[in-house]
Amino acid sequence: MIRKKTRQKLASLFEEQTGKQAHKWQIDVSEALILGLDSVVIAGTGAGKTMPFMMPVMLHREKFVLVISPLKVLQEDQASRFQAMGLKAAAVNGDTYSRELQKVC
């Protein structure tokens, strides 16, 4: 298990970046990912499933996360939300791919 201090930092960064309080399960999943454990989250639409895998990046800015989304609109929404939090993000699909984008990613 990671230290309590790290869990508190995850919660604090989440609140700073989103203006919301993280659910315990979001911090639990983030902790599992930091420890290198595989994780599965089953929750309804809008429950906050995306945030657990972005929270470790908030803590370790030198890391990156590859998100594979089935819908272009979801890709674009997630990329814009992550950018609004000060994270580097891009939606890469047949409509957006370019050599310039390849340099960024």
Steps between C-alpha positions, in 0.01 A plus 500: 500500500623851429545745780206691643682820399487397132128421521442842657706665223292320234180626664639851532619518138168363380311772687738773378468389137129421489339694784345172618584254775628162388301194599686242709471247216668745259796533736504121551521441124766770461701334775472162328624650173794673671592162648487345152189293563239431234163656576144477377238760586132442440289809552228691325536778246629818661615324819861612458666188361750702296656683793666207680740444212571872462564564870844329496601731212404799713739367764778398259495748210788322323280192448241453230179306454374355173120505495320301233144621451247351257335831410663805343273732698617334823864532392457870431311558826765325707788677324343842555426425868857384559638807323282720722672336799839596361582152372633431151233314306399432142224302333663288231280342237456494123364855503776655712815304417786697345880499506486809723276318750740207493779733622284618791409150609 
